[in-house]
Amino acid sequence: MRSVQALAVAVSSVLIISDVSRAAEPKPGGIFRIYHRDSPGSASIHEGATYSLNVPFMPIFNNLVIFDQHIAQNSASTIRPELAESWAWSGDNKTLTFKLRKDVKWHDGKPFTAADVKCTFDMLMGKSQQKFRQNPRKSWYEQVEEVTTNGDYEASFKLKRPQPALLSLLASGYSPVYPCHVSPAEMRTKPVGTGPFKFVEFKANESIKLTKNPDYFKKGLPYLDGIEFTIIPNRSTAILGFVSGKFDMTFPTEVSIPLLKDVKSQAPNAVCVVEPNNVSTNIIINSTAPPFDNLDIRRALALALDRKAFIQIMFEGQGDIGGTMEPAPDGLWAMPKDMLEQIPGYGPDIEKNREEARKLMQKAGYGPDKHLQIKVSTRNIAVYRDPAIILIDQIKSIYIDAELDVVDTAQWFPKIARKDYSLGLNLTGNAVDEPDQSFYENYACGSERNYTNYCNKAIEKLFDQQSEETNVDKRKKLVWEIDKKLQEDVARPIIFHARTGTCWQPYVKNVTIMSNSSYNGYRYEDVWLDK
């Protein structure tokens, strides 16, 4: 029998407290206590664009299908049925039909049916009378012509053209099915799901509480009596709570590399892992307003970046440099290294890059005697603020003097969605390691999550071309070409891809940390406490 540590080494990108814990008989009961990094704007997953919302509220819901919760590296081969019993594509690959479970109830006792599937995705496509206040993933379903039902237990997605990625999008943690009979407004404050845990209360800036669903359709689950998230924005304070035993687990993928050392020195029995999480730290630029409507200034910004310095300062070297798609080996669609280094700003000679950047700034009218004065807007949590401060320091070298503008979480995504900023330091968490999700959501003209106003119709044609391609090798080459063009266009300069830590007490059993998409988990439905 291998140890947990040996298992973590042997299996790339997966940490499962397995072997010992699964050999033992799970113990039902107990409240699972986790600290939360900040207060979500609402409880509605479909209206949110942050992991802060996904983590506490995903256990309330189910999807039609989901990535296997015990395989950290998500791929099309790890998709499993959930509210659906099975699925099948039509011969022309333009209709995806799901056979649904007949034994599922909503938390308020009403039966789950195909009508709920249709209602959910009609709202996501903007085709129903009831509307989401925000709809950040509408672009996922641009190729869905309609969702139809055949009785109460069959639903079909009819596509305008083949889109093999649709199944992976539906398996994301951002794709729960909502109840037809509960309004979008109610789902923001008192969400009703079919999942292993039921909503109890959400006190903004204080706590979120869930309780066991005794009627969960997966018999015998969950083991826990409930989950409680205590909101503590200060990371050091939160870590102290964990090492003192107040919490059973840290907020997933939120422990910085330096703080991991503190955890291991003060709580040597804690189990900690560092994983890539498919979250890129990037610069968002309002490219339709001065001064960043000037391509020279945008290119100068990209050339000024010393990516290795960010990674060294923030992660002691444990981070990855890449384009839009998550770097290999955890990311399945990453550009080859030699291709990446051909892109301006990615070459190893930082001073040469910055000299080129200064020439571009001088061409735009700036220089040693005339600096550009701007604000760098960012979200008021450490994983945003820390790299924003480094960015401000680095761009001084190209005649840009910047002031930090911090924004509360509840206001951050609405602010940048309405383009109420000039330059921002943002984190983009991709909900699945899938090019359709990343390209259409973040770079398509008119997408709600396209915070930069970037719009290139020629590249969008390539989006469609790769989306239809069923040959994976051919599709990868198209994806690399697109990713390279996005970096050359300075659409949203990617600074680095994070590797971050998660820790839990040794008595917590059966945890998986998703590596190529933190947004795809976790329900905690078969986690148990051995104490």
N, C-alpha and C positions, 0 to 999 in steps of 0.2 A: 504494500500500500504506500503510495507516494505522499509526501507531506504537501501541505498547501503551497509552500514556497517552491517545491520542485514542480508542482503542477503549473504554477504561474510561469515558470521558466520554460517548461516544455510546450505549453500551448500559447502560441503567439496571441497577444492582445486579449487574453481572457483570464479573469480571475474568478474562480467559483470556489466558495467555501464548500468543498465537496467532500469526497472520500469519507472522512471521519463523520461529518455531519449527516451525510445521506445514509451511511451505514447504520447510524443510530435511529431510533424511532423518534419522529418529530413530536415535540411537546406542544399541545395547544395552549393558548392563553398568553396573557401579557400585553402590555402597551409598548409599542415600538416608538422610542423617543429620538427625534432627529432635530438638530437645529436648522433653521432656514436662513439663507443669506439676506433676504429682504422681503418686503411685502408686495405680493402680486397686485396688479391693478384690478383684477376680478378673478372669478373662479371658472370662467368659460374658456376652455382650451381652444376652441375654434376662433375665438376673438383675440387670442394672445400671440405674442411673438417672442416669448422668453421662456427659457428653461425654469425660471422661478415659478412660473404658473404650472408648467407640465409636471414637475416633480411631485407636488403635493396633491394634485387633482387627478392625475392619470389613474390611481388605484380605484377611483369611483367608476370608471368606464371600461367598456370593451370595444374592440374593433371587429370588423368582419373577419379580418386576418391580422396576424401579428408576427413579427420576427421572434424566433425562439428566444425566450427570456433567459436561457442558460447558455447561449452561444454569443459571445461578446461581439464578434465581427459579423455584422449583418450582411446578408447577401440574398439573392433571389432564391437560393437553395435552402435557406433557413426559415422560409415563411410557413406558418402553421395556421390551421383554421381556428376561429374563435366563435364569434356569433354565427359565422358560416360553418356548415358541416363540410362543404366541399365547394369547388369552383371549377369552371371549364370555359375555355375560349371557343368561339365559333370557328369554322373552317377558314373564314376570311380574316380572322384575328381582329374583328371590329366589334365583337360583342363578348363581354365577360359576365357570366351568369353564376350567381351564388345560390346554393341550396342552404336554407337557414335552419338553425336549431328551433325546436318546437317547445323547449322546456325552460325558456328564459323569461324572467319577469323584471320589470323596472323596480327600483327600490320602493316605489309607492304602491306596488302590487299589480299594476296594469301589465298586460302581456306585451312582450316584444314581438313585432311583426315586420313584414317587408315594408309597410307604410312608413315605419320609422327610418328605414334606410333611405327611402325616396325623399322624405322630408329633410333629412340631414343634408343630403348632397344637392337637393334643389336649392337649399339656403346657401350652401357653399358656392353654387354656380350663379347665385343671384336671381334665381327663377321663381322664388316664392314670395308671397305677400309679406311674410315675416322676414325681417332683415337683420343681419349681424351688424353691430355698430362698427366693428372693424372686421375685415375679412382678408387677413394677410396671405392666405393660401388659395385664394380663388384661382390663381394662375395654374394650379395643379390640374384643374379640371376643364381647361380650355378645349380639350379634344373630346370631351364627353358631350354628345348630342342630347341625350336624355337618359334618365334612370326610370326603368319601368318595373312593374310588379306583376307577378303571375300568382294570384292567390296571396295567402298570408305568409308563405314561407319560401318565396323565390323572388330574387331581385336581379335585374340585368342592367349593366352599364353599356349603352350603345355609343360607340365612338365614331367620330367623323373620319378618322384614319387610324391605322394600327398604332398602338402606343404600348409596347411591351412593359414599360416602366410603371404602368398604372397599378399593377398589383403591389409593387414595392411601396408606392406612395400610400396605398390603402393600409399597408402594414406598419406605417410609421406611428409613433406615439402621438402624433398630432392628428390622427384620423379616427377619433372615437365616433360611435353612432350616438346621436342625441334622441330623446323621446319627442314624438310628434306633439304630444299633449302638454308640453311644458314650453313656455315662451322663452325666447332668447334673453329677455330681461331677467326672468327668474333664474336662468342658468348661470347668470353672472354672480348671483348672491347665494342661491340654494340649489346647487346642481343635483340632478337626478340621473343616476346611471344604472347599469346592470352589473357593475363590477364587484370585486371581492370586498370592497369597503364602501360604507355609506357616509354621506356628508353629515357632520354634526354642527360645526360652527366655524366661521372665519372672522376673527377679530383683527382688523387691519393693524399692522405694526406690532401685533402681539402673538397670535397663534392661529393655527389651523388644526382642527380635530376631525378625525374620521373614526368610525366604529365598524366592527365586523358585520358583514351582510350574511345573516344566518340562512338565507335562501339562495345563496350563490349556486349557479348551475354546475360549477365544478365541485362535485361532492367531496366533502371533507376539508375544503379550503374556504377561507384562509385559516391559518393556524393562529394568527395574532387576534387578540380581542379588539385592537384598535391601533391607530397611528396618531402621534401628536407631533406637530412641527412647531417649535418655538422660534419666533423671528428675532434674530440677533444680527444686525448688519455689521457690527465690528468683528472682524475675523479673529483677532487675538482673544477677545472676550469669549467668542463661541468655542474656540479651541480649548480654553481653560475649562469651560463647562464640560467638554468631552473628556479631557484627561482626568477631571475630578469625578467622573462617573455619572454626571447628570444626564448625559446623552448616550444612546446606544450606538449611534452612527453620526458621522459628520454629514453636512450637506454634500451630496454626490459631486465628485470632480471639482471641488472648491478649495481643497487644501493646497496651498502653495508649497513649492519644494522646500524653501527655508522653514516653513511652519511644520512640515513633516518631521524635521529633525527634532523640533520641540516635542512633538507628540511621542516620538520613539524614545526620547530621553526621559520623559515624565510618565509615559504609560507604555513601558516596554512590551507588555503582552498584547497591545493593540495590533490588529491586522491592518496593514496599510499597503495600498498599491498605487502605482503611477501609471496612468494610461493616456494615450491620445484620445481626444473626445470629439473630433470633427467640428471644432470651433476655431474659426480664424479670427485673429485680431487684425483689423483693417482700417484704412482711412476712407471715410465717406466724404464726398466733395459735392457741394451744390453747384453742378457744372452749368446751370442755366443763369446764374447770377454772378456779377463781378465780385472778386477778381478771378474766380476759378472758371469762368466761361472762357478764359484764355488757356488754350491747350499747352502752351509753353510753361505756364506756371504749374499746371497739373503734372507735367512731365518732370519738372524740376523737383517737385515734392517726392515723386517716386524714386528719383535718382539720389535723393538726399538720405535715404534710409540705410542704416547699418543694422540689418536684421539680426546678425549674430550678437550684436551688443544687447539688443532687447532680450534675446533668449538667455544670454549669460547673466544679465542683471536680474531678470525675473525668475528664471528657472534653473540657474546654475548649469546652463548648457543643455537642459532636458526639454527641448522643443524642436520643431521642424520647420524648415523653410519650404514653401511651395506656392502654387498658384491658387486658383479658386477651389479645385478639388483637393481633398485631403491627401497629404503625402503618403507614399508607400512606406512600409508594406501594409499598414493597416487600411489605407485608402486603396480602393480597387481601381481607381480611374486616374491616378496621378501621372502627370507628365514625367518623362525620363529626365534625369538630372542634367544631361548635356543639353537637352532642349530648353530646360528652365534657365540655364546659365547664359543662354543667348539673348534673353530678354533684357532690355536696358534697365539697369538698377540691380540686377541679380548677379552680376559679375563680382568677383572677389575684391577688386581694387576700389575700395570705398572712396578714397581721395580723388581718384580719377573720375568717378561718378559724380562727386560733389562739385568738382571743377566744371564739369559739363553742365550741372544744374545751375551754378552761379552765372554761367554765360547765358543760359535761357532766362534767368531772372533779370539780367541786365538788358537783354533784348526786350523784355516786357516793361522796362523803365525803372527797375530797382537796382540797388547796389550798396556799397559800403556807406554812402551818405544818405541813402533813402531806403529804409526798411519797410517791408509790408507789415502793417499792423492788423492782426486778426484775433478772433477767439476760437479756441478749440473746445467744442462742446462734447461732453461725454456723460455717461450715466454715473450716478453717485454711489458706486460700489467699487471695491478695491480692484477687481479684475479689469475694470475700465479706467479708473483714475490712474493707476500705476503706470500703464504703458502710455497714457496721454501725457504724463509728466516727462517721460523719456522722449516722446515725439517732439514736444515743445523744445527740449534741449537740443535735439538733433537738427531741427530746421533753422535754428539760429545760424547755422553754418552757411545757409543760403539766403541770408538777408530777410528772414521772416521772424518777427517778434510776436509771440502768441501768448494769450492769457487764457487760463483754464476756466471753463464755464461748466459747472456741474449741475446735473438735472436729476430730480427724483425719478425712480423707476416708473411710477404710475404715469409720469408725463413724458418720459424719454421717447418711447416708440410713437406716440401720437405726434410729438414735436418733429421728429425727423420724417415721419410719413407725410406731414404737410410741408416739408422742405423749409422749416423755420430754423435754419442754421446755415453757416457758411462752410466750415470745416469741422468734421467730427471724428472722434476715435470711437470705433464701434466694434462689437464682437458679433460675428455672424455664426450662429449655430445651425448647422444643416440638419434637418430633421431626418435625413436618411442619406447614406452615401450613394447618391443617384444623380447623374447629370441633369435629368429633367427637372428635378427639384431645385437644384442649385441655379441652373441657367434661367429657367423661366421665372422663378420666384424673385431672384435678386437682380437680373439684368434685362428682362423683357420690357419693352416699351409699355408703360402704363401699369405695370404690376405695382400693387400697394407696397410691396417690400423692396421695390427698386428705389431706395432712398436718395439716389444720386441724380435722378433724371437722365441717366445714361440711356441712349436709344440709338441702336445701329441695326437698321432693317436687314442689311446684308448678313450680319452675324445671326440675326434671328432666323434667317433661312437655313443657316447651318444648324441652329438649335433643332429645327424641324427635321432636318436630314438625319442627324444623329438619333433623334427620338424614334424615328421609324425603323432604323437599322436593326435587324435581328441578329446579324453576325457580330459577336462580341468584339472580335479583333478589329474588324472594320470600324465598329462604333468607337472603340478606344482611340483610334487614330484621329477620328473626327473630333472627339472630345478634347484631345491634346491640342489640336489646331485651334479650336474655339478658346480654350483656356489661355493659350499663348496670345491670341488676338485681344482678349479682354485685358490682359496685363499691359500689352503694348498701347492700348487705347486709354490706359489709366482710368478704367471704369470704376474700380474700387480697389486701390492698391493694397495687396495682401502683405502684412508685415510678418506674421508668423502664425503657425498652428500650434496650439497649446498642448502640453502634457501636464496633467494635474492629478492631484492625489485624492483618495478617499480612504477613510479609516473607519473601522468598527471594532467594537469590543469582542473579545474572543468567544463570548457565549452567543453571539449572533450567527446563525447558521443559514446557509443557502443563498448567499448574495452573489449576484453577477454585476460587474461594472461594464457597461457597453463601451466599446472602444472606438468604433467608427460611426457612432452616433449616440451621444449622451441623451439626445431627445427621444430616443426610442425605448426608454425604459425608466421606470421600472414599476411593476404593480405590487411587489412584495407579497404576492398571494401565497407563496409557499415558504416565505421566510419564517423562522421560528427561533425562540429564545431558549437556550439550554442553561437555565439558572433557576 
